[in-house]
Amino acid sequence: MNCYIDAGNSRIKAHLARRSQKDVEPAMIDWPPATEPDAVGALATRLEPLLVDEKGRSPKQIVLASVVEDRRREWLETAIAEICPQAQCRWLTVPRKCCHVRVAYESPEGLGIDRFCAMIEAHARHGDRPLAVINAGTAITLDVLGADGQHLGGLILPGWRAQLEALRVTTPALGAAVESLETGEGGAVSAEIPEATRRLGLGADTATAIELGRHWLLASGVNQMLAVWQERLADEGELLAVLSGGDAGRLVDLIDPAIEQRVEDDLVLSGVVRLARARR
């Protein structure tokens, strides 16, 4: 039995794979907060149900993909060693070429493993056409693939929560409005906003202005990128936007309906499994 782990900045997803299983059915946990005095112990408690099945069996090999900082990587390795001391851990790295995808970066190791795994999985599913592979998590990444699997590059945008955190740090006077959005008390357009203002996409209070502002930012950036690459790759077919990540459902509503789009769950984790099993 093997285990495959996608350790993102916000959450950890894991899949216990047996030979009889074909579909990836992940379990998910949140990272312990940075203020947790025993972060490793807290993480081990959360991880154990992901790594040990109902019969008490644990994996012999654990394959991991992550772009988190060294401190949390060490937490993860130590917690796994406590739960599964006999397991062999294998950290995936980005190759120059694998699974018919060729990396555009001059130094492939500079590309996030999460982005590469999402690309190889998207190409495996839709490899007959150009793709925009979008992972909407703590950061929103967008990578473009030609129909032949050539990676053409990408962009990185701050996600919804990252934008709020940036405003909290750099503009303390907006703290109350930011907090209202984080706690769910704000963020919806008020019924009292004049209809003319609502049609223009403007807010009549600070929380709504922040909420609409971050929607406009993401919609403008993503749609402009998609429009450019749909035109440039027109000879290869119609561009398909493949979205995954915790905020994919939210982001897909902002994409121009003229662009064909598809939301697919667990694209990165499925790519982790594919990369781990690939023959290079």
N, C-alpha and C positions, 0 to 999 in steps of 0.2 A: 504494500500500500504506500502510495506517495501522497504528498500534500503540496499544493501549489498556492503561493501567497502573493497577493498584490497589496503591498503596504503603501498606501497613499498618504498624503499630508493630513487628511482628516480621518480616514478610516482604514481598517485592515480587512481585506477580503481573503477568504481561504476556501479551498476546495479539496476535500479528501477523495482521492481517486482510487477506485478499485477496477480491476480488469473487466468486471461485469458492467461497469457504468460507462456510458458514452456521453451523457450530457453533464455540463458543468452546473452544479447547483451549489453556489457558494453560501457560506455563512459570513456574517460581517460584525465587526466590533469597532468601537471608537478607541482612539488612543487615550491613555490616561492624561489628565491635564498636566501641564508643566509644573504646577505647584504641588503635585502629588509627592509626599515625602518618600514613599516607597514605590517608585514608578515601575520598577521591574516586577515586584510582587503583585502590584495591581494589574499589570499587563499579563502576567502568568495566569492569574485568576480568570481573566477575560478570555485568554487564548485556549485554555485547557479544553473547553467544550468544542473548539474548532479542530483540535489536534487529536483528540481521543474519542473514538466512536462509542456507540452504545454498548459494545462488548468489551470495552477497555483496551482496544487495540490502538496503537499509535503508528505513525508512518516510519518507514525505514529511511526515506529520503524526503527532504523538504526543499523545494525549489522556490526561491524568493526573487521578487523584482520590486525595487523601490528607488525613489529619488529623495527620501528623507535625509536629514542631516545625520552625521556620524553618531551623535548622542543617542538618537532614537533607534538607529540601526543596532547599536550595542545593546540597548534595552531589549530589542527583539531577539537578538542572538542569545542573550543570557536567559531570557524567559523560556525560549524554546529548549535550551539545554536543561533547564530545571524540569520541564514537563516530559521531554523525550530525550533523555541523555544518550541513547544509542543512535539517534537519528543523525544522518549526514546532511548538513546544510550546503546548498549550492546557490550562490548568488549569480543571477543572469547579468550579462553585459551585452551591449549593443554591437553586433558584428557589422562589417561593411555591407554585407549582402547575406540575406537568408530568406527562405520562404518566398522567393521571387521578388523581394523588395530590395532595392539598392538605395543606400542612404546618401543624401545630398551633402551632408557635412564632410568637410575635409578630414576631421577627426571624429569618427563615429562615437567615441566614448563621450563626446560632448552633448550628444542627443539623449534626452531622457528615455530610460528603458520603458516607461509607461507609454510614451508616444510611439516607440518602435513596435511594441506589442500590439497596440491598437491598430497600427498601420498594417501589420502582417495579417491580422485577423480580418480586417475590413477587405484587404486585397484578396484573401482566400475566399471570401463570400461574394465579392462583387468585382472580380479582377478583370472583367471584360470592358471596363469603362473607367474614365478618370474619376478620382474620388477626392473629396475634402473630408478628412477624418478629424472630427471635433470631439475632444474630451472636456466636458464641462464639470470641473471639480473646483478645488480651492483656487487653482488657476484654470483658465480656459485656453486650451491649446488647439491650434488648427494646422493640420499638415495636408499638403496637396500631393497626390500621387497621379502620375500618368497611367494610362491604361496598361502600359507594359510593366508597371511596378516601380518605375523610377520616381524616387522621392524628389520633389522640386523645392522643398523647403517649407517653412511654416511661420507661424507667429504665436506669441503668448500674450494673453490679456489677463488682468486680475479678474477673478470671479466675483460673484455678488458679495460674498462675505469678506473677501479680501479688500474690496473697495470700501466697505464700511469700516474695516479695521484701519485702513489708511486715513480715512477722514477722522476717525477717533484720535489717532496719534498726531496728525498734523494740524487739525483744526478743533481744539478742545471746546470751543464755543458751540459746536454742533453736537456735543456729547449727548444731550438729552434726546435730540431727534434720532441720532444713531441708535441709542439704546432702545427707543420705542420700536424701531424697525427690527432690531435683533430679538426683542422679546415678543414680537408679533402684534404689538399694540398699534403699530402704524403700518404704512406701506400700501394701503388700499386708497384709491382715489376717493376723496370725500364726496358725499352726495351734494354737499353745499357748494362745491366748485362750480362756477358758472359754466354753462354748456359750451360757450365759445372757447373758454380756457381749456376745457377737457378735450375738445377736438384738436387743439393745437399741441396737446401733449405737455402742458405746463402745470405746475403745482401751485396751489394757493396757500400752502403751509410748508414749513421747512422739511418735515419728514417726507411729504409727498414729492417735493422738489428733488430730494435726494434719491428717492425710489425711482422716479421717472428719469432722472439724470443717468443713473447707472444702466437703466434699460436702453436709453438712447445711445449711450456710449457703446454698449455691446452690440446693439442692433446695427449701428452705423459701421463699426469696425468689421464685424463678421460679414455683413451683406456686401460691403465694398470689396472685400477679399474674394468672396464667392463670385461676384459679378465679373471681376477681372479675370479670374481663372476659368470661369465658364467660357468666356470669349476666347481666351488664349488656347484652350484645349478643345475647341469646338470640332476640330478635325478628327479627334479621337473618340468622340461621342458626347453624350449629354452628361454633364457633371452631376454626381450624386453626393449629397452631404450625408455622411454617416455620423450620428451623434451618440455619445455614451457619457456616463458619469452621473453623479448625483443630481446635477442641475440640467440634465439634457432635456427633460420635459419642459422646463421653464424656458430654455434657450430656443427650442424648436419653434415656439410661438412667435419669436421675433424674426425668424428667417423669412425672407421674401418667398412667397408661395410659388414664384416662377422657378425657383430652384427645387429640384426633386430632393426630398429629404427622408431619412429613416432613422428612428431611434432604436438602438440595439443594446440590450442590457449586457453588462459584464464583458464588454469588448476587450478591455485590457487583460482581465483575468483569463479569458479564453485565449488571448494571444500569448500569455505567459505559458499556458499549457502547450500551445503549438510550438513556441520557440524551444521549450525544454525538450520536446520530443523530436525536433527537426534533425535531419541528417545534413550536415554542412559540407 
